[in-house]
């Protein structure tokens, strides 16, 4: 059984600052319900986004850099930042957790074209049972899942999530339910869609660095060629893909095209609580 994680040497985790960032007055209890509260508050407050990649800055996955960007500077990030931050929070709460790496199968046909290990998630042990949590997949909110064959949970938007065993790739997380712009095609209402596979093999910092480097620098992957910003809301989901803004609510889906860098700055501020300057908006608008 792995030991409870420790905050990296020389870094004191500022739990009150993090809780303030996600709108919680106090730390959630070290329970499954507490994990669900934590992940939901995190996803409501911290956007999924790849802006620094498009701006040519890359993604620094050092714990202090992630905390500074996502907490102190009010920015968002993608899985290697979002779930790395959760990893720090789990440790700060005195819970037993560690990162895992997965292969994203969303929209991959067949199994001959095997995707690389480019998704980070978190494994947390509560009362001897392993659970997975994930704040960094970019789609609608997936609840904590007990790591067991056939385990099924229902998300806040009514989508169902299921864990199954795969004979080649370990565990497979599947989703069935209302489609969104990022995490399900139109037929997903009535079909199980593969999201990602993963194993519980130990993951080392260098493994995360390699996955992050590939994902943030390879020319033909989505994160280096398309602006992606999303977050959940109390009533649904908001996503900016390129210059298309899509807002999904229980009884309505609206879309609009962002027509200028000025409109892009306003959309990021209004819908994602993120600020970019005029020069950054000019560069991002081209993606």
N, C-alpha and C positions, 0 to 999 in steps of 0.2 A: 504494500500500500504506500503510494507516494506521500511524502510529508507535506504539511501545509506550506504553501509558498511563502517566501519572504520578499519584502520590498527590496529591489536592487540596492546593493551597498552604496551609501552616499546619497540616497534619495529618500526623503521623508514624504510619504504620500499624504497630501492635503485632502483628507476625506470631507471635511466641511465645505471646502471649495467645490468639490465634485458634486456633493449633494445639492448645493445651491445652484449649480449649473443645470441639474436635471429637475429642479423644483421640488425636492423632498426636504421636509423640515428635520427629519431624523433618519438614521440608518435603518434600513429594513432588517427584520429578523433573519437569522441564518436558517431559513426554512424554504421549502419549495414556493410557498406563497410569497415569501420575501424576495426570492429570485424573480418571480413573475412581476412583482411590483417594480423591482430594480430595472429589469430589461425594458418594460413598458415606458417608465419615466425617461430612461436613456434615449429610447427611440423617438419619443415625443419631442425631445429637446435638442438632440444632436443629429444633424443631418448626415446622411450618407452622401459623399461627394468625392470627386476626383480632380478638383480645380488645380491643385498644385502640380499635378502631373502635366496638365495641359499648359500651365504657365512655365514649364521647364524647370521646376524646383525639385522635382522628385519627392519621394516620401521617406522621411526619417522615422524608423521604427524603434529608436531608442526610447525607453520609457519616459524620460524627462521631456523629450521632444514631443511625444504624443500628448502628454499631460498639458504642456504649454499650449499646443495648438488647439486641442479639443475643449479644454477647460478654461484656461486663462484667456485665450484669444477668441473664444467663441466660434471656432470653425468646426467643420465636420471632418469626415475621413471615410476610408473604405475599410474592408474587413481586417487588414493587418494593423489598423489603428484602432478601430472601434472595439474589436474583441481583445486587443492587447490592453486597452484601457480597462475593460471589464475584468481582465486577468489581474490587474493591479487592485481593482476594487474588491474582488473576491479575497485577495490576500489581506487587504487592509481590514476587512470584516472578520478576519480570523477563520475563514472557510478554506476547505481543501479543494484546490482547483489547479488545472494545468491546461495549456493550449493543445489543440488538435489541428491536423491539416486534412483538407478534403479536396476532392476533384469535383468541379462543377459540371454536372450533366444536363443542366437546363438547356433545352434546344439542341442537344447533341443526339443525332440519330445513330442507332446501333451501338455497338461496343468495340468496333475495330479502331475507331479514332479516339483513343483514350486521352482525356484531358489531363493536364498537369496538376500538381498539387498547389493550387493557387487560392485556396480559401481557408482562412483561419476561423475556428470556432473555439468554444471553451467547454471543458469537462469539469463538473463540480460534483463532489461526493457529499451527500446529506444522509445522515443516519445509516451509513453503509451502502446506500444506493447511488449509482452513478446517474447523473443528469447532464444533458447538453443544453447550453444556452447560446444564443447567437444574436448579436445586435448589428451584424455587419454584412448581411446578405443583400440588402438594398431594396427588397420588396416589402410586402406587407408583414406585419408582426407575427413571428412564429413563437409560440409559448415554450417554456422549458419542457423538455421531453425526457422522460425516464428512459434510460438506455436498455431497452428490452424488446425482443422480437414481437412485432405486431402492435407495439405501443402507439396509440392514437390520441391526439389532442385537437381541440377546436380553437382556432384563433379568434381574435376580437371581431374580425370581419366575416366570420362564418366559415372560413376555409378550414379544411381538415388536414392535419399533418400526420404522417405515418412513418414509423421506422421499421425497415425490413432488413434481413440479412442477405448479403450478396455473396455468391460463391467465389468471386474474384476480388472484389473491392471492399469487403468488410461490411459496413453499415450503409444503408441507403435511406436518405430522407426524401419522402415524397409529399406532394401537396395536391389537394383537390379542392376546388372552390372558385369563388368569383375571380375573374381575371383582373390583373392590373397591367399597367404599361410595362412593368419590368419583370415580373416574376411568373407570368402565366400567359399562354396563348389563348385565343378565343374559345377553344374547345375544352379548356381546363375545368369548366363548371362540372362536368360529368366524368372526368377521367383523371386518374392518378398521374401526375407529372413528376418525373425525377428532378430533384433539385441538386443534391450533391451526395457523394459517397465519402466515407472517411473510415479510418481505423483508430484504435486507441493506442497505437504505437507511440513511444516517447517522442516528443518534438523538442528540438534544441534551438537556441536562438539563431544559430547559423542556418537552420532549415527555414525559419521564418524570414530571415534576410534574403535567402535565395528565392523563395516564393514571391516576396514583395518586389525584388529586383526584376524578375521575369514579368510580373504583372504590370509594373509601372514603366517599363522601358521597351518591351517588344512592340515593334511598329504596327503589327496587324491584329492587336487585341483591342477590345472595346474601350478600355480605360485610357489608351493613348490617342484615340481618334475621335471620341465623342464626349461632350459634356454630359455628365450624369449627376443629378442632385435629387435626393428624395428624402421624405420623412413621413411617418405616420401622423395622423391627427386624431382627435377625439372621435371624429365621425368617419374617417376614411384614410385616404392616402393621397399625397401630392408628389408628382415627379416632373422634373425638367430634363428632357432628353434632347440634346442639341438646343434648338430654340423653340421647341414645342413644350408648352406647360400644360399638364393634364392634372385635373383635380377630380378625385373620385369620392363621392359621398354615398350613403346608403341608397338613395333614390335618384341619383343624378351623377352624370359624368360630363364635365365641361373641359374644353380644350381651347387654347389660344396660342397664336404664334407671337414670339417675342420679336419685335421689329427693329430694335436698335440697341446699342450698348446701354443707353439710358434706361430703356425698359428692362434690360437684363439686370442692372443694378437694383432697380425697384423691385423686381420679382424676387431676387435673392434676399433682399431685406424684408419684404412683406411676408413671403411664404416660408422662408428658411432661417430668418433672423441672422443672416450673414451679410457682412459688408465687404465689398471690393471697391477699389478706387477706379477712377476713370480709365487709366491705362490698362489695368487688369481686365476691365469690362470690354474694352476694345479688342483685346487679344482673345478673350473667351468667346466673344460673339461669333468668331469665325469657326468655332467648333459646333 
